[in-house]
Amino acid sequence: MEAVELRSVPGLIVFDLPGAPVSAGGTRLAPDVTAAEVAMLARAMTYKFAALGADVGGAKAGVVGDPGDRVGRAAQMARYCEEIRPLVESGRFLTGPDMGTFEEDFAPLRRQRGAINAVVDDVPFEDLLTGYGVAVGAEAGLRSLTGGGWEGRSAAIEGFGKVGGGVAREVTRRGGRVVALSTVSGSIQAPAGLDVERLLALRRIHGDDCIAHYGLTVASPAQLFAAAADVLVPGARPGAISAQVAESLAPAVLVIAPAANVPYTRRGADVLRRRGIAALPDFVCNAGAVIGYRSAIEATPEQVLAAAASTITGLIENAMNHGDGPLIGACERAAGFLRSWWGEPPEPPFAG
């Protein structure tokens, strides 16, 4: 693993497989992003590409800044794009949006704009695609366990940003209910289901405080993990599923379908396996955007969605057949592919 300090802005890029001809991963912007977090995310990208059968090394960039400061963010990202342009043009580091950044931030680096850059129903397609993939992955897990999909099932979603909103919308479109939702401002629950479209409208006005304007009692963000939902979607920072959290999950939880990268600690994953809760691999569930960026430039949004659904469903179904659970199954599959082109694989991505 190699870390390269940025000169134009405070931050760094981590290459998980130094020397790989091509490395790729998003750029995260946050006031408290750390080198350790960026390194974990780069490792997750290595396993994501390997699960997809692509001989690409994982990488990630972390820029220290305030994503809410639109003017400051624009200036920072302009300097950042200019600095990394030689890396992008050589193929050493291909990047795009992550937490705190948006596709518009990378416009100076884009020569071609395919379906991934489209806007569908007033939502950037890249955001919609990641959330769509998480919902599809969860449905594949549910079908393997119960024989049915989202119809009549429920979800608790951590985070209601650009990806969490996409997950919520796709879950309801497939017949499921979002019964709990959290933002940094707190969490709300409604066993009969939350009105996702109303929440999205409130989010456009109030941001993360949208939950305070919905009309329900607002609890702490951590209370999301006590929700009696069939599917839990971790969507924030790494390490959300610790051993303590895994032990405390409601008996109703059948599937963990991560929207965020590296949500599991090793001990947390062990507890989930003991409890019989299917821990789906984050690097498969949230691979929709990577699939989109790797699609043909002429592919339509509908074709990209179909490819993402087919790929993610197939990988989750395969992983669900592993005797030690889907997370271990997917890690072993990715490690096997890495051996075919890189050599001995690095350790799987776990937090802590």
C-alpha positions in Angstrom: 0.0 0.0 0.0 1.3 3.4 -0.9 0.1 6.8 0.3 0.8 10.0 -1.7 0.2 13.4 0.0 -1.6 16.0 -2.1 0.1 19.4 -2.6 -2.8 21.6 -3.8 -5.3 20.6 -1.0 -5.0 18.9 2.4 -5.3 15.2 1.8 -3.9 12.1 0.2 -4.3 9.3 -2.3 -3.8 5.7 -1.2 -2.9 3.1 -3.8 -3.7 -0.4 -2.4 -1.7 -2.3 -5.0 1.4 -0.1 -5.8 2.6 -0.8 -9.3 -0.7 -1.9 -10.7 -1.1 -0.4 -14.2 -4.5 1.0 -13.4 -5.9 1.9 -10.0 -9.3 3.5 -9.3 -11.6 4.7 -6.6 -13.6 7.7 -5.5 -12.6 10.9 -3.9 -14.0 11.6 -0.4 -14.3 15.1 1.0 -14.9 15.5 4.8 -13.6 17.7 7.5 -12.3 14.6 9.5 -11.2 12.2 6.8 -8.1 10.3 7.9 -5.3 8.3 6.3 -6.6 5.1 8.0 -10.1 5.6 6.6 -8.8 6.2 3.1 -6.6 3.1 3.3 -9.5 0.9 4.3 -11.6 2.3 1.5 -8.8 1.7 -1.0 -8.7 -2.0 0.1 -12.4 -2.3 -0.4 -12.0 -1.0 -4.0 -9.4 -3.7 -4.7 -11.9 -6.3 -3.6 -14.7 -4.7 -5.5 -12.8 -4.7 -8.8 -11.6 -8.3 -8.1 -15.2 -9.4 -7.4 -16.2 -7.9 -10.8 -13.3 -9.7 -12.5 -11.4 -6.6 -13.4 -7.6 -6.4 -13.1 -7.6 -3.0 -11.5 -6.0 -2.0 -8.2 -8.1 -0.2 -5.6 -7.3 3.4 -4.7 -9.0 6.2 -2.8 -8.5 9.9 -2.2 -9.4 11.8 0.9 -9.6 15.6 0.8 -10.0 17.5 4.1 -12.8 20.1 3.6 -16.4 21.0 4.3 -18.7 19.6 1.6 -21.4 22.0 2.8 -19.3 25.0 1.7 -20.2 25.0 -2.0 -17.9 27.8 -2.9 -15.0 26.4 -0.9 -15.6 22.9 -2.2 -15.6 24.1 -5.8 -12.3 25.9 -5.4 -10.7 22.9 -3.6 -11.9 20.4 -6.2 -10.7 22.6 -9.1 -7.2 22.6 -7.6 -7.4 18.9 -6.8 -8.5 18.0 -10.3 -5.6 20.0 -11.8 -3.1 18.3 -9.6 -4.3 14.8 -10.3 -4.8 15.3 -14.1 -1.5 13.6 -15.0 -2.4 10.6 -12.9 -5.8 10.4 -14.5 -4.5 10.8 -18.1 -1.9 8.1 -17.5 -4.5 5.7 -16.1 -2.7 5.4 -12.8 -5.6 6.9 -10.8 -9.2 7.0 -12.1 -11.6 8.7 -9.8 -15.1 10.0 -9.3 -17.6 11.0 -6.6 -17.7 9.6 -3.1 -19.0 11.0 0.2 -19.0 14.8 0.0 -18.2 15.0 -3.7 -20.4 15.1 -6.8 -19.9 14.3 -10.5 -19.9 18.0 -11.3 -16.7 18.3 -9.2 -14.8 16.1 -11.8 -16.0 17.9 -14.9 -12.5 19.2 -15.7 -11.3 15.5 -16.0 -14.1 14.2 -18.2 -13.5 13.8 -21.9 -16.6 11.7 -22.6 -19.9 11.7 -20.8 -21.9 8.4 -20.9 -25.0 7.2 -19.1 -23.3 7.5 -15.7 -23.4 11.3 -16.1 -27.1 11.5 -17.0 -29.9 12.8 -14.8 -33.0 10.5 -14.3 -36.1 11.8 -12.6 -34.1 14.8 -11.3 -31.6 12.5 -9.7 -28.0 12.2 -10.9 -27.8 8.7 -12.4 -24.6 7.8 -10.6 -26.4 8.3 -7.2 -29.5 6.4 -8.4 -27.3 3.5 -9.7 -25.5 2.9 -6.4 -28.7 2.9 -4.4 -30.4 0.7 -7.0 -27.5 -1.9 -6.7 -27.9 -2.0 -2.9 -31.6 -2.7 -3.2 -31.0 -5.4 -5.8 -28.3 -7.0 -3.7 -30.6 -7.1 -0.7 -33.4 -8.7 -2.8 -31.0 -11.4 -4.0 -30.1 -12.1 -0.3 -33.8 -12.2 0.7 -34.7 -14.6 -2.1 -31.9 -17.0 -1.2 -33.1 -17.0 2.4 -36.9 -16.8 2.1 -37.8 -17.5 -1.6 -39.3 -14.0 -1.9 -38.1 -10.5 -2.7 -38.9 -7.1 -1.3 -42.7 -7.4 -1.4 -43.9 -7.1 2.2 -40.4 -6.7 3.6 -38.9 -3.8 5.5 -35.7 -1.9 5.6 -33.8 0.4 8.0 -31.4 2.7 6.2 -28.5 4.5 7.8 -28.0 7.8 6.0 -30.3 9.7 3.7 -27.8 11.3 1.4 -27.4 10.8 -2.3 -27.1 7.0 -2.0 -29.4 6.4 0.9 -32.2 8.2 -0.9 -31.7 6.0 -3.9 -31.9 2.9 -1.8 -35.1 4.1 -0.1 -36.8 4.9 -3.4 -35.8 1.6 -5.0 -36.9 -0.4 -1.9 -40.4 1.1 -2.1 -40.6 0.7 -5.9 -40.0 -3.0 -5.4 -42.8 -3.3 -2.8 -40.8 -2.9 0.4 -41.2 -0.5 3.3 -38.6 1.8 4.8 -39.5 1.6 8.5 -36.5 3.4 9.9 -34.1 6.1 8.7 -31.2 8.1 10.1 -29.2 11.1 9.3 -26.5 12.8 11.4 -29.4 14.8 13.0 -31.1 11.7 14.4 -33.4 8.8 13.4 -37.1 8.2 13.0 -39.1 5.0 12.8 -42.6 4.0 11.5 -43.4 0.3 11.4 -46.1 0.9 8.8 -43.5 2.6 6.6 -42.2 6.1 6.0 -43.3 8.3 3.1 -40.0 8.3 1.1 -41.1 10.8 -1.5 -42.2 13.2 1.2 -38.9 12.8 3.0 -37.0 13.4 -0.3 -39.0 16.6 -0.7 -38.1 17.6 2.9 -34.5 16.8 2.3 -34.3 19.2 -0.6 -35.4 22.0 1.8 -33.8 21.0 5.1 -31.0 18.6 4.3 -30.2 16.2 7.1 -32.7 18.0 9.3 -35.5 16.6 7.1 -36.4 14.0 9.7 -37.2 16.7 12.3 -39.8 18.1 9.9 -41.6 14.8 9.2 -43.7 14.8 12.4 -42.3 11.8 14.3 -40.3 11.6 17.5 -36.6 12.0 16.6 -34.2 9.6 18.4 -30.5 9.4 18.3 -28.9 8.1 15.0 -27.7 4.9 16.9 -31.4 4.0 17.5 -31.6 3.0 13.8 -29.8 -0.2 14.7 -32.6 -1.2 17.1 -35.2 -1.2 14.4 -37.2 -4.4 13.7 -36.5 -4.5 10.0 -35.8 -7.4 7.6 -32.9 -5.6 6.0 -30.4 -3.2 7.6 -28.5 -0.9 5.2 -25.3 0.6 6.8 -24.6 3.8 4.9 -22.2 6.0 6.8 -18.6 5.6 7.8 -16.5 2.4 8.2 -16.9 0.1 11.1 -20.6 0.7 11.8 -21.2 -3.0 12.4 -19.1 -3.7 15.5 -19.5 -6.8 17.7 -21.6 -4.7 20.1 -23.9 -3.5 17.3 -24.2 -7.0 15.8 -25.2 -8.4 19.1 -27.9 -5.7 19.6 -29.6 -6.0 16.3 -33.3 -7.0 16.5 -34.2 -10.7 15.9 -36.2 -9.6 12.8 -33.0 -8.7 10.9 -32.3 -11.2 8.2 -29.9 -9.4 5.9 -27.2 -6.7 6.1 -26.9 -4.9 2.7 -24.3 -2.2 2.9 -24.4 1.0 1.0 -21.1 2.2 2.7 -17.7 0.6 2.2 -16.1 -1.4 5.0 -19.0 -1.4 7.4 -18.0 -4.6 9.3 -15.3 -5.2 11.9 -14.0 -8.7 12.0 -15.7 -9.4 15.4 -18.9 -7.9 14.1 -18.9 -10.2 11.1 -18.3 -13.2 13.4 -21.3 -12.3 15.5 -23.5 -11.9 12.5 -22.4 -15.3 11.2 -23.2 -16.9 14.6 -26.6 -15.3 14.7 -27.4 -16.5 11.2 -27.7 -12.9 9.8 -26.6 -12.8 6.2 -23.8 -10.2 6.0 -23.7 -9.3 2.3 -20.4 -8.0 0.9 -20.3 -4.3 0.8 -17.9 -4.3 -2.2 -20.6 -6.1 -4.2 -23.8 -4.4 -3.0 -22.5 -0.9 -3.7 -20.7 -1.8 -7.0 -23.4 -0.2 -9.1 -21.5 3.0 -9.9 -18.3 1.1 -10.8 -20.3 -1.0 -13.2 -21.7 2.2 -14.6 -18.4 3.8 -15.1 -17.1 0.7 -16.8 -20.1 0.5 -19.2 -19.8 1.3 -22.9 -20.0 5.1 -23.5 -23.1 4.5 -25.8 -25.0 2.4 -23.2 -28.3 3.9 -22.1 -29.3 4.2 -18.4 -31.7 1.3 -18.8 -28.9 -0.9 -20.2 -26.6 0.1 -17.3 -29.3 -0.7 -14.7 -29.9 -4.1 -16.3 -26.2 -4.9 -16.3 -25.8 -3.8 -12.7 -28.8 -5.9 -11.6 -27.6 -9.0 -13.4 -24.0 -8.7 -12.1 -24.9 -7.9 -8.5 -27.6 -10.5 -8.3 -25.3 -13.2 -9.7 -22.5 -12.4 -7.3 -24.8 -12.3 -4.3 -26.5 -15.6 -5.2 -23.1 -17.2 -5.6 -21.8 -15.8 -2.3 -25.0 -16.9 -0.4 -24.1 -20.5 -1.3 -20.9 -20.4 0.7 -20.9 -22.4 3.9 -19.4 -19.6 6.0 -21.8 -17.0 4.7 -21.9 -14.5 1.8 -19.2 -12.1 3.1 -16.6 -14.8 3.4 -17.7 -16.3 0.1 -17.3 -13.1 -1.8 -13.9 -12.4 -0.2 -12.7 -15.8 -1.2 -13.9 -15.2 -4.8 -12.2 -11.9 -5.0 -9.0 -13.3 -3.5 -8.9 -16.0 -6.1 -9.2 -13.5 -8.9 -6.4 -11.4 -7.4 -4.1 -14.4 -7.4 -4.8 -14.9 -11.1 -3.2 -11.5 -12.1 -1.6 -9.8 -9.1 -0.2 -12.5 -6.7 -1.0 -13.1 -3.1 -3.9 -10.9 -2.2 -3.9 -8.4 0.6 -6.2 -9.1 3.6 -9.9 -8.6 3.1 -11.4 -5.2 3.9 -12.5 -5.0 7.6 -12.7 -2.0 9.9 -10.8 -1.8 13.1 
